Amino acid sequence: MNRLQEEFNSRSGDFCLPPGEYEGPLVISRPCTFDGGMSTLWAEHGPVLTVTSGGVTIRNLRVEITSEERRTVIETHSPDTVLEQVEVNGDVSGFPGEAEGWNLPPVISLGEFAANEVNS
């Protein structure tokens, strides 16, 4: 078990992270608001963040997989999981209305832009 998971498990109620980078994975197994404090939660393989409880809100967090594999980054087992200001680099699973497997590239080439010109 990683340090972040141990810290989360040792507390009750809502959970707030100080800004920084944290190695996952992390399982949220109780109703709470998880405020990432604009931090990054990462792991080499997914899922990086798994929600197994109802009544969970995740906010102010970036979640990503560091390997080149395209895998699920956030997985929920509860349809009432709420994401607010969450940036995801990878796929999500279990969210009603969210398409799974978008396969968006991490970088999109926009071509060349002319200096001192309006470009469209």
Summary of the structure (lengths in Angstrom):
residues: 120
radius of gyration: 16.4
end to end distance: 49.3
largest distance: 56.5
contacts: 319
relative contact order: 0.16
helix: 7%
strand: 41%
